[in-house]
Amino acid sequence: MKKLLFSLLTLLSAATAHADEGMWMLYNLPQAVYQQMQTEGYKLPYEQLYKADDAIMKSVVNFSGYCSGVVVSPDGLVFTNHHCGFEAIRSHSTVEHDYMLNGFYAHSFEEELPNKDMFVSFMIDQRDVTDELLAKGINDLPKSKRSHFIDSIQSAMTKEIHKTDSTLRLEIKPFYESNRYYATTYRDFRDLRLVFTIPKSMGKFGGETDNWMWPRQTCDFSVFRIYADPKTNGPADYSKDNVPYRPEHWAKVSMDGYQEGDFSMTMGYPGSTSRYLSSYGIMERYEQNAIRAQVRGVKQEVMKRHMDASEAVRIKYDSKYATSSNYWKNSIGMNKCIDSIGLIREKHQFEQQIQHWLDTNKVYRSALNFQRMERLYNKRMALSKAYMTWMETFRRTDELSRRALFIHNGATPKGKGRRAHYVFADNSEEWDYDTDCETLGTLLKNYRQHTTNPRYLPDFYKTIDTQFGGDCQRYADYLYANSMLMQKGKRIYLNKKKFYKDLGVQFGLDLTTLQADLRDEVAKINDSIEVQERYLCDAKIRMEEDLPHYSDANFTLRMSHGQVKSYNIGGYDSGYFTAAPSIVEKMKKGKQVADYAVEPVMLDLLGTTDFGRYQDEKTKQMQLCFLTNNDITGGNSGSPMFNGKNELIGLAFDGNWDSLSSDIFFDSKLARCIGVDIRYVIFMMDRWGHADRLLKEMNLK
């Protein structure tokens, strides 16, 4: 009887959690979830979310494959976060025209800046194709063949939709740990131009000091515009003849604000979560987090020192440093949360409940075996740690490593036969010789110090010992100065003896060989682990069949509902918003804390008492950022935050430090989404940028 009561209490607890969390697909939104939204304050019928001609999902975009955004005008104006547009802003910046330092505003369509390899995608349709794939035997295939199988089905479906509309793209992805498959149709627009950005001092206010923290005052937004074919209003490659896109629907910007308890909804493209992951998988993630944090900490120290010494280096590395440090801090925070809530222990206890349910259920039968899962994870642990150390040390860390790996993995030579060669394009504007050279030397030394099994040391360490006296920096210096890979405009002939004698080429070959060996060893275990995780997910959903369940995030469009809400930890009440006095207080510390330093004009703008219509009517303050209990993760950056009438009230840009384990466990008491108030955004566009033409375009002037 006690066991039964405990199980019932667990299910009730789970039901409560599901009321507060979730990254829900829209096309098959459970009725129970929509009803919960209504109790929280959503005012519109379901059709206004997904089906109607003016459904709000039609204004939400996938922003360049790594963020989210929202269309806010009839001329295709798009809001996203400043850090999502950061690389575009950086790429247009020079020492003479530093848009990161000074901001940018295009006073006309002609001044808007095109961006290479950037795009936005609109979701058009989604449907369940599980039965079709199961009938063709997808579950009988190993992972290595499953991807090719899905690609072939995807290609056939794409050909079919192209018969009616050639601008569409179809994508099939697994959901619920590959227990279900959905086909999503998109329309991609490839001409995306920078329109407006504030200085980095405000767009990244607080920097790494405040990253993942609350309270926040960051004005994290940038503005782009979608351009289209002038004849069809459809997608087109960049052309000076393209015109602003006329969207089906755009979001209305609300200047009415919010109060604690008001309904809030985020809609965007969350990247990846692992809420169904086993306790053994969480332990593996914990170890990988520790490695990522350690290696990135070493790399960032070198980068930061060089950036502080040179303005030109800072411009080149700002984006790289921000990208690296974001998940450096995330990894530290996630492990802290895993420890503080005893997550691995709690997950293991829940798995025992699932086992009890399986043992007593007379209908459902599963091949789930926790003992086998534990053995498989134990076998993979050393390999996954070695592979993570390899990835963090050599992938996307310095220019020589990039070239050395590329020459053995995907370089397409020019010419044929004995004349086959490769030439690296001059990309010196993207990296700095001294910074990258020291980074490589430092990481080589760190890799050796943290690799105890000699099996996982690349062969070039023998060269370091025999020819360079064990000095990793001397070896790196030699590679940068002498390898043909680093010689500007050098024709690298792939079939000549000196090609393989080049130490840089040998370096890349040794890295590639070790990576391939690690991949092969991991691949022998992966399929078996994935099958057990799939069984675990299925068993959980069947045990809780009376509850709605959402799939883990996989960068498909999701909606999260909730409310504007503060949180309490250790007797500390977070408050649900920040106001202008709090940023002024930090700005005054700019000489002591570099992340709080701003241009004097910003202190004047936010130190005023006259905020006019931007002052909240109820609090009588200029509100900057706010908290909701919406469920977000990486990829949600730039996601629109809507009120109960589908009006835009903010842009999501971060989570809070106390909930960094939310990718694997959502704590409804502590997990919060941090958003920038849309009134703060418009205030900066108006009072700082004087962007009257954009405000008129959004019907705000």
N, C-alpha and C positions, 0 to 999 in steps of 0.2 A: 504493500500500500504506500509506503514511504517513497519507493522508487517511482511509482505512478504519479504521485503528487509532485515529486521533483520534476518529472518530465513535463507535466502540465504547466508548472510554473515557468519552466524554460520556454515552452511554446508561447505562453502569454508574454514573456519578456521579449521574445523574438518579434511578436506582433507589434509591440510598442515601438521596437527599433525600426521596423519597416514603415511605421507611420511617419518617422522623422527623416529617413534616409532614402536614397535611391537615385539612380541615373536611368531614367525610364525612356524607352523608345516611344514615339508618339503614335505610330500607325496602329499599334495594338495595345494602347494604354489601358491597363485594367480599370474596370469601373470603380473598384474600391479606392484606387489611387485618385481618380478624378473627384470622387466624393470627398476624400480627405482634403483635396485642394479647395473645394468649395467651403468646407468648414473652416479652413484657414483664411478665407477671404477672396478666393478667385470668383470673379463676377460674370464671366462669359461662358457660353456653351462650348462643348468640346470641339466643335467644328472650327472655332476661332483659333484653336491650337494647330490643327493639321489639315483639315479637309477644305475649308472655305477658300474662296478666291483671295480673300484678304487674311488668311491664316497667318499668325505671327511667325511660324517657322519659315515662311517664304522670305523673311527679312534677315535670317540668320545664315552666316557663311562659315565654311571651313576656310581659315586664313592661311594660305600657303603651306598647308600640310603640317603645321605645328601649333597653331593657335585658333582662336575663334574671333568672330567679328559680327557687326550688325549694320545693315543698310539703313540710313537715316534720312534720305532725301529722294525726291523723284529723279534726281540726276546721278544716282549711283554713288553717293558719298558713303564711305564706310568708316565706322569707329572700331578701333581695336586698342590694345594696350600699347604704351610707348615701348615696352621691352619686346613686344611682338614685331614692331616696326623698326627695332633698333638697328638691325643689320642694313636695312635699306637706308636709314638715316646716316649710318656710318659710311656706307659705300659712296654716298654723294658728298661726304665731307672732305675737305682739304684743310691744310693749315690756314690758307687764305679765306676759305669759306667753310667754317666749322659749324655745321648745322647741329651737331651734338652739343656744342658749347652755347651757340647763339639761337638755336631754333630755326624754323623755316615756315614761311607762309607764301603760298602761290597766290598772287593777286588776280590771276586770270587762269583760264583753262590752259592757255599756251605755256604758262610757267610751271605747270604741274609736272613732276619728274618721273619718268618711266623707270621701271625696276626689272632687272634681268631675273628670270626664273621665279618670279612671284606670281601668285594667282589667288583667286577665290573660287570656291565651289558651292553651288546651291544644291541641296538635296531635293530631288524631284519626286521620287517614289521609293517604296520599300516593300518587300514581300518575303514570305517564308518559302525557302526552296529545300527544306530538310528532306522531305520525303523523296524528292527527285534524286538527291545526292545519295541517300541511303540505298535507294533501289539500285543505284549503279555501283554500290560497293565501296563507298568512301571509307567506311570504318574498317575495312579489311586491308587498307593500304598503310604502309609505314609513312611516317611524316615526310620523308625525303621524296616520296612519290605523290603524296596528297596535294602538295602545292601545285604540281604540274597538272594533276587531275582537275583541280578547281579552276586553274587557268584555262583549260580546254573548254569546260562548261561555261565559264565566264565569256570566253571568246564567241562561243555559239550564241549565247544570249545577247551579246553586244551586237552581233551581226543582225539579229532579229530586230532590235530596237532601232538600228541605223536605217532600216527600211523606211521608217517613218520620220526619224529625226537624227541626222548625222552628228549633231552637236552634243549628243548625250554620251555618257560614260557609265558602264555598269561594273559593279564591284561586289564580289561574294566574300563574306567573312564569317568565321565561326563565332558562335555565341554560346553562353552557358558551358564553357569548357569543352566546346566542340560537340555538345549534345544537340545543338540546333544550328542551322545555317540560314542567313538572310542575304538576299540580293538587293543592293541599294543603287539607285540610278541618280547620277549627278550631271550637272551642267557646269563646266569649268570656264572661267573667264581669265585669259592670260595677259591682258593688258591692264596692269594695276599701277597707279601713279600716286606718288607722295604729294599730299596737298598741304598738310599743316603738322607741325610738331613744336612743342615747347622745348626750352633748353633741358638738357639732361639733368641739370641740378634739380628740376622740378619733376620731370618724368620718371627719374630714378631717385627721388628724394629719400634720404635715409640709407640708400645703397645696401651694402651687406650688413651694416649695423642694425638696420630695421628689418631685413629680409626675413619673412616668415613670422614676424612679430606683430603684436598689437600693444599699444595704439599705433596707428599709421596715419600719415598725412600725404602720401605720395599721389601726385596728380598723373596717374599712369594711363595716358592715352596718346594716340596718334591718329591722324586722319588720312585716308587714302580715297581714291576714286576708281571705280570700274569703268573701263572704256570698251566700246563694242563696235562691231561692223556698222557703218552708217546706213547700209541698205537693209540689213536684217535685224538690227538690234541684238545680234547674237555674238558668240565668242569669236575673237579674231586675234592673231598675233599682233604685236605692237606695230602701229603705223601712225604716222602723223595725221592721217586722214580719219582715224577712228574718232568717235564721238562719245560723250558721256552716256553710260548705259541707263536705260529707262526700265527700272525694275517692276515686277508684278506688284510688289508691296514693299513698303518701308515702315520702319517703326517710328511712332510719334514720340518725341522727347517731352517728358513731363517736367514741369518746373514746380510741381506741387509738393515734392518731398515725400516723407514717410515718417511714421512713428513706430516705436517698439510694438511688436505684435502684428504689424501690417503684413499682408501677404507679399511674398517675394518669390520670383521664379527665375532661375537661370536656364539658358538654352545655349548649347554649344557642343563642342567636340572634345569631350574628355579623352585623354590619350590611353591610359592603361591603369587598371586596378586589378587586384588579386584577392577579392573578398572571399572567394571559395577555396583559397589555397589551404593546404593541410598544414598542420603544426610543423611537419618536417620541412615543408617548403618555406615556411616563415623563418625557420632556423637558418636555412641556406641563404635566404635574403638578408638576414641579420649579418652573417659573415661577409657577404658581398658588400653591404653598406659600409662596413668597417674598412674594407680595402679601398673602396672608392674615396672615402673621406681622407684616408691617410695619403694616398698617392696624389690626389688633387690638392691637398694642403701643401705638399712639397712643390708641386708645379706652380701653384698660384703665388707662392712666395717669390719665386724667380720673376714671374711676369709682373707682379706688382712693383718690385724694385725697379725694373727697367721702365715701366710706365710712368712712375713718379719722376724719373730722371729725364724724360723726353716727351714733349707734347706730340711729336710725330709718332712715337711708339704707342703712346696712349690711344691715339686715334685708330691705329691698326689693331690694337688688342682689347679695346673696351668691350666689344661684343664677345670675343673669345673668353675673356675673363669672367664676364657676367654669366655666360652659359655654363662655364665650369663651376663657378662658385655656387650657383643656384642649387644644383643637386649635391654638391659637397655639403652644404648646410642642411639640405633635406635629409641626407643619409645620416648625419649626426643626430638630427632631431627625431627621425623615425626610430632609430635604435634606442634613444632615450625613452620614447613613448612605449616601445615594446617592453622595455625593462620595467617602467613605472607601473604599467597595468598588468604585468605578468601575462602577456598575451599568448605566449607559446604554451604555457601551462593551461590557460583557459581554453585555448583551441583544442588541446589534447583531451581535456575533460569533455568537451562537446563531441569529439570524435568517439569517445566511449559511449555517449548517449546514442549516437548513430549506430554503433555496433550492437548495442542492446536492442534497438528497434529492429535491426536486421535479423537478430537472433530470434526475436519473438514474432516477426511478421510472417504470416502463413501464405501470403499471396506474392509479394514482391521478392524476387531473387536477384542478387547482385554478385558479381565477381570481385567486389571490393575486398581487399585484404590488407589491413593496416600493417601487419608484420612484414609482408612483402614490400609495401611502400617504404617502410623504415629502412629495410636492407638496401633498397635501391638508392635512396637518398644518401645513406651513409657511404655507399660506393661512389657516388657522384661528387661528394663534398670536396675532396681534395682537388679533383679536376676542375670543378667550378671556381674554386678559389684561385687556382693557378691561371685559369682563363681570364678571370676578372682582373687579376694583376697584370696580365699581358695587355688586355684591352685598355686599361686606364693608363698604362705606361707608354704604349706605342701608337695607339689609334687616335688620330686628330690631335696630336700633342706638339709636333714640330714639323717643319717643312721637309727636312731630309727623310724622316721616317715615312712621311706621306708619299714622297716620290719613290723611296726604296720599296715600299709595299706595292705601289701602283705599277711599277715596272714589271712586277711578277704576277700581278692580279688585275688584268683588264686593260693594260696599255695596248692600244691599237697602233702597230707600226706603220710608217709610210714606206712606200717602195716594196719590192719583192726580192726574194732570194738573198744574194749577198749584199744587196743594197737596202735591205729592210732596216729601218732605223726609227728612232723616236727622238723628238725634240720637246723639252718642257717649255711651255709658254712662259714669258716673263710675267710673273705675278708678284713682283717685289713690293708692290703697294699693299700687299696683304700680310706681310711678315717682315720681321727685323732679324738680320743676321746674328747679332750678338745675343739677342733675347732667345732665339730658337736654339742656338748652339749651346748656350748654358743650360737651357731647359733639358735638352737631350742628355748632356753629361750628368746633370743632377738626377734625372730619372733613371739612367742606366745604373748609377751607384745605388739608388734607392731600391731598384728591382732586385739587384743581387743581395742586398741586405735583408730583403723580405721574402726571398725564395730559398727555402731550406732544402728542398729536394733537387738535387743536381739534374734530374730528368727534365726539369722545367727551365733550365738555363740554356738560352740559345748558344750555338757553337761559337759565335763571335766573341764570347767572353774569354775563350782560349787565346784569341788574337789580342785582346786587351791585356791579358796577363803576359804573353810572350813578347809582344812588340811594343807595349806601352806601359810596362811595369805595373799593371793592374790599375792604372789611372784612367778612370772612365771619361774624365773631362778632356784629357789629352787625346783620347781616341775620338771623341766627338769633334774636337777642334780639327783633327786631321781629316775627318770625313767632310766637314763643311768646307775646308780649304782645298782639298785635293780630289774628292770624288767627282767623276764626270757627271754625276746626277745634279750637281750644284753649279755646273759651269753654264753660264747664260748663253743660249743659242747653240749649245754643243749638240752635234749629231751623235746620237748614241746608237752605234751599229750593234744589233742584237746577236749576230752570229760570229763576232770576232773574239779571239781568245782573250784580249784585254778587257772585254766586257765582264767576264766572270772573274777576272783578277782584280777588278776594281773593288776596294773594300766596302764602298757604299752599296754596290750591287750584291756583294756577299752578305752584307748586313741584312738587306731586304730578303734575300733567299733564306737565310737562317731564321728570320722572323716568320716568314711564310711557312716554312717546314714545321716549326714548332706549333704555329697556329693550326695547321692542318692536322697534326697529330692529336692536339687537344680536342679539336672538333670531332675527329673520328672516334676518339674514346668516349666523349660525351654523347655522341649520337647513338652509341651502342646501348645506352641506358635511357635516353630521353623518351623514346616511344613507350617503353614500359611504364615510366613515371607518368607520362601524359594520360595513358589509359587508366591508371589508378586514380588520378585526379579527376578524370571525366566521370568515373564511377562514383567518386565521392560527391561531386556536385549533383549528380542525378539522385543519389540517395538522400541528400539533404533536402532537395526540392520535393521529393516524394514524401518524405517524413513530415514536411511542413506544407502539405498540399492545399491546406485551407488558406494559406497566405499568398499574396502576390510576390513574385520574385523578379528582380531585374538582373540582367546579365552584366558581367564585368565590362568596364569601359574598354573600347577598342577603336577609338577615334571615329565613331559614328555619331550622328546627331542624337543628343539626349536632352531630356528636360529634368530638372530637379526643382521640387517645390518646397516651400518652407515659409519662414517668417523673419522679419527683422527682429534680431534677438541678441542680447548680450549673453555673457556666460559668467559663472562664478567658480573660482578655484581658490581653495584655501582661505575663504572669506573675502577674497578680492573680487569686487564687481567690476567687470571690464568696461561697462557703459556700452551703448550701442552705436555711438558716433564720435568722431573727433571734430573739433572746431578750430577756427583760425588762430585763436590765442595759443593753441598748443604747437602749431608749426612755427609761429613767431618765436616762441620760447626756444625751440630747437635751433632755428636759424641763428639766434644770437650766440649759440655755442659753436658756430661754424669754424672758428679759428682753432678750437680744440678737437672737434670731430669733423673730419673732412667731408663725410657723407651728409653733413648738415649745412655745408657752405653753399650759398646762393648769390646771385647777382643782387646788388642793392635794390634794384627796382622791385624784386619779388618781396622784399621786406616791406617796402612802401605799399605795395598792392594789398598784402595780407595783414599789414599792421593798421590799416584804416578802420574806422568805425562805420564807414558809409559803404555798405554792400548792396544797397538798393534792393532790387527784386531777387537777388541771390541769397538774401538773408531768409532763413526759415521763419515762416509766420508764427509757428508755435513756440519754438525754442529761442527765437530772436537772435540766432547765431548763424554765422556763415559755416555750414557743415561741409566737411572735406571727405571723409571716408566713413563707411558704416559696416556693420556686421549683420549677417543673416546665417541661419542654420542650413543653407543650401549645401548640397552634396557636390563637391567639385574635386578635380585633380588636375595634373598637368595636361595642357591642351585646352582647358577651360579658360585660360588667360584670354581676356578680350571678350568673354561671353557677356551678352547683354543680360542685365538684371531688370526684370519687368515687375510692375505692380499688378494688382488684380484686374486691371483693365487693359493689359498688354501694352502699357506705356513704359517707356524706357526711363528707369530711375538711376541706373549706374552701370559700371563695367566691372566684372569680377577680375581681380588680379593676383590674389594670394590666398593662402590659408594661414591658420595660426599655429604657432610653435607647439601648443599643447595638444595638437591633433595630427601630428605628422605621420602617425601610423595609420591614417585613414585610408590609404591605398589598400591596406589589407584588413583594417577593422575600423568601422565608423562608430565613433563615440558621440552619441547624440547630445550628451551633456556638454562636451567640450569642443567638438568640431565646428568651426565657423569659416564662412566665406567672407573675405575682405573685399569690398568693392569701393571704387571711387565714385562719389556722388556726381551725377550727371550735371548738377548745377555748378559744381566746382569746375568741371570740364568746360561748360559754356562760359563761365566767369573768366577763365583764362583765355579762351578764344576771343572774348569780347574786350576785357580790360587790358590784357597784355598784347594779344595779337591784333586787335582791332579788325577782326575778320568779318566785317559786315556782310560781304557777299555770301559767306557760308552760313551765317545766322539767318539771313533772308531766305536762303535756299531751304533751310529747315523750318521756315515759318516762325522764327524766334526773334525777328527784328522788326 
